[in-house]
Amino acid sequence: MSEQSTVTAYCVKCREKREMKDPEVVKLKNGRPARKGKCGTCGTNMFRIGK
């Protein structure tokens, strides 16, 4: 998973799409993949469902 540094997600605090800092792959209860990390600008927790 070499594309970890280019994961983008919507930041609720900044109110726009930002690059995710230190994304990690997690699995939801139903088995779907997701990414969890911090906003590169403000440091708020971010979450994105999907590969």
NUSE-101474 format. One record per atom (N, C-alpha, C): x, y, z. Coordinates in Angstrom, 2 decimals. Layout:
# NUSE-101474
ATOM      px      py      pz
ATOM       X       Y       Z
...
//
This chain:
# NUSE-101474
ATOM      px      py      pz
ATOM    0.82   -1.17    0.00
ATOM    0.00    0.00    0.00
ATOM    0.87    1.24    0.00
ATOM    1.50    1.49   -1.11
ATOM    2.43    2.60   -1.22
ATOM    1.74    3.95   -1.38
ATOM    0.43    3.97   -1.64
ATOM   -0.29    5.22   -1.86
ATOM   -0.83    5.83   -0.58
ATOM   -0.37    5.38    0.58
ATOM   -0.88    5.87    1.85
ATOM   -0.70    7.36    2.02
ATOM    0.33    7.95    1.48
ATOM    0.60    9.37    1.67
ATOM   -0.32   10.25    0.83
ATOM   -1.07    9.68   -0.12
ATOM   -1.92   10.48   -0.99
ATOM   -3.41   10.30   -0.70
ATOM   -3.77    9.82    0.46
ATOM   -5.17    9.63    0.81
ATOM   -5.79   10.98    1.15
ATOM   -6.92   11.29    0.50
ATOM   -7.63   12.52    0.81
ATOM   -8.99   12.18    1.39
ATOM   -9.46   13.03    2.28
ATOM  -10.76   12.85    2.91
ATOM  -11.31   14.22    3.29
ATOM  -12.59   14.29    3.60
ATOM  -13.22   15.56    3.97
ATOM  -12.94   15.86    5.43
ATOM  -12.42   17.05    5.70
ATOM  -12.18   17.48    7.07
ATOM  -13.36   18.33    7.52
ATOM  -14.00   17.95    8.61
ATOM  -15.18   18.65    9.10
ATOM  -14.81   20.03    9.65
ATOM  -13.65   20.12   10.25
ATOM  -13.23   21.40   10.84
ATOM  -12.82   22.42    9.76
ATOM  -12.04   21.98    8.77
ATOM  -11.61   22.86    7.68
ATOM  -12.71   23.08    6.63
ATOM  -13.66   22.16    6.58
ATOM  -14.77   22.17    5.62
ATOM  -14.32   22.07    4.17
ATOM  -13.30   21.26    3.94
ATOM  -12.88   20.94    2.58
ATOM  -12.04   19.67    2.58
ATOM  -11.79   19.13    1.38
ATOM  -10.99   17.92    1.27
ATOM   -9.53   18.26    1.54
ATOM   -8.93   17.45    2.39
ATOM   -7.52   17.63    2.77
ATOM   -6.79   16.30    2.66
ATOM   -5.48   16.38    2.63
ATOM   -4.66   15.18    2.62
ATOM   -4.57   14.62    4.03
ATOM   -4.70   13.30    4.13
ATOM   -4.68   12.63    5.43
ATOM   -3.24   12.35    5.85
ATOM   -2.93   12.67    7.09
ATOM   -1.60   12.45    7.65
ATOM   -1.60   11.14    8.43
ATOM   -0.61   10.31    8.22
ATOM   -0.47    9.00    8.88
ATOM   -1.72    8.13    8.76
ATOM   -2.19    7.85    7.51
ATOM   -3.38    7.01    7.37
ATOM   -3.08    5.55    7.70
ATOM   -4.02    4.90    8.34
ATOM   -3.88    3.46    8.61
ATOM   -5.14    2.75    8.13
ATOM   -4.94    1.54    7.62
ATOM   -6.05    0.75    7.09
ATOM   -6.75    0.06    8.25
ATOM   -8.07    0.22    8.33
ATOM   -8.88   -0.45    9.34
ATOM  -10.02   -1.18    8.64
ATOM  -10.65   -2.09    9.35
ATOM  -11.77   -2.85    8.79
ATOM  -12.99   -2.61    9.66
ATOM  -14.13   -2.30    9.02
ATOM  -15.37   -2.08    9.75
ATOM  -15.96   -3.41   10.19
ATOM  -16.98   -3.36   11.04
ATOM  -17.61   -4.58   11.54
ATOM  -18.16   -5.44   10.41
ATOM  -18.67   -4.79    9.35
ATOM  -19.25   -5.54    8.24
ATOM  -18.21   -6.00    7.23
ATOM  -16.92   -5.74    7.49
ATOM  -15.85   -6.23    6.64
ATOM  -15.35   -5.25    5.60
ATOM  -15.98   -4.08    5.47
ATOM  -15.55   -3.10    4.49
ATOM  -14.24   -2.44    4.92
ATOM  -13.34   -2.16    3.97
ATOM  -12.09   -1.48    4.32
ATOM  -12.31    0.02    4.52
ATOM  -11.48    0.63    5.32
ATOM  -11.56    2.08    5.58
ATOM  -10.18    2.59    5.94
ATOM  -10.03    3.91    5.94
ATOM   -8.77    4.56    6.34
ATOM   -9.06    5.52    7.48
ATOM   -8.13    5.60    8.41
ATOM   -8.27    6.45    9.58
ATOM   -6.97    7.22    9.74
ATOM   -7.07    8.54    9.97
ATOM   -5.88    9.35   10.13
ATOM   -6.19   10.73   10.67
ATOM   -5.26   11.64   10.50
ATOM   -5.41   13.02   10.98
ATOM   -5.32   13.99    9.80
ATOM   -5.96   15.13    9.94
ATOM   -5.89   16.19    8.92
ATOM   -4.47   16.76    8.93
ATOM   -3.90   16.94    7.75
ATOM   -2.55   17.47    7.64
ATOM   -2.44   18.93    8.05
ATOM   -3.55   19.65    8.04
ATOM   -3.55   21.08    8.36
ATOM   -3.87   21.35    9.82
ATOM   -5.02   20.83   10.30
ATOM   -5.47   21.19   11.65
ATOM   -5.31   20.06   12.67
ATOM   -5.11   18.81   12.23
ATOM   -4.89   17.70   13.14
ATOM   -6.14   17.01   13.62
ATOM   -7.31   17.36   13.07
ATOM   -8.57   16.72   13.44
ATOM   -8.60   15.29   12.90
ATOM   -9.26   14.38   13.64
ATOM   -9.41   13.00   13.18
ATOM  -10.22   12.98   11.89
ATOM   -9.78   12.12   10.94
ATOM  -10.47   11.96    9.67
ATOM  -10.72   10.48    9.44
ATOM  -11.76   10.19    8.65
ATOM  -12.14    8.82    8.38
ATOM  -12.68    8.74    6.97
ATOM  -12.27    7.72    6.22
ATOM  -12.78    7.52    4.87
ATOM  -13.06    6.05    4.64
ATOM  -14.26    5.75    4.20
ATOM  -14.66    4.37    3.91
ATOM  -14.26    4.06    2.46
ATOM  -13.72    2.89    2.24
ATOM  -13.29    2.45    0.91
ATOM  -11.81    2.22    0.86
ATOM  -11.35    1.72   -0.30
ATOM   -9.93    1.40   -0.48
ATOM   -9.09    2.64   -0.61
//
